[in-house]
Amino acid sequence: MRAAVPKQRALGKNNKFFVYVGCFTTPARQGKGDGVSAHRINPINGAWRSIQQVGGLVNPSWLLANHDGNVLYALHANEEYASSYLIDRATGRLTPLNRAATGVPRPVGWQPTGGQDPRLFVLDPAGRSLYAANLSSGTIKRFELDAKTGALTTTRQITKTSSPCAIAFVSAE
């Protein structure tokens, strides 16, 4: 029996693709990085070429692209927010989405995860919702994805559970 796996698009036209690397940035995480780095990979020899550094981010430690490969989402460890970035499919460069007006200093693209210490993201199989597991607070927050832009839209749906560190969708059929 074959497992149902959500569609993921890794390779682009001509087998060219981009890779994004998040890193720990704070002393509490023994971080030495600076945000998210974007790279283009040579499909012939596997060499990485740096194309952008998105600095000033706190511990973007979990990254996930939407099914269309045009939006990158980031969770920020030891924090309580997620951020999202439009991916330029021609260049691989990132542009922040979700400029939230919060009244307090927050990173560009900030959306609350409804809990503390978000550890992972998972898209539902349809690609319409994204779930963030918050380890320290024991919650899972559902975001809706804007159908046109892919930007995160916060919802009030928060599920209480015990220290979530993994989420898997399995077809009921």
Secondary structure, 3 states (H helix, E strand, C coil): CCCCCCCCCCCCHHHCEEEEEECCCCHHHCCCCCCEEEEEECCCCCCEEEEEEECCCCCEEEEEECCCCCEEEEEECCCCEEEEEEECCCCCCEEECCCCCCCCCCCCCCEECCCCCEEEEEECCCCCEEEEEECCCCEEEEEEECCCCCCEEEEEEEEECCCCCCCCCCCCC
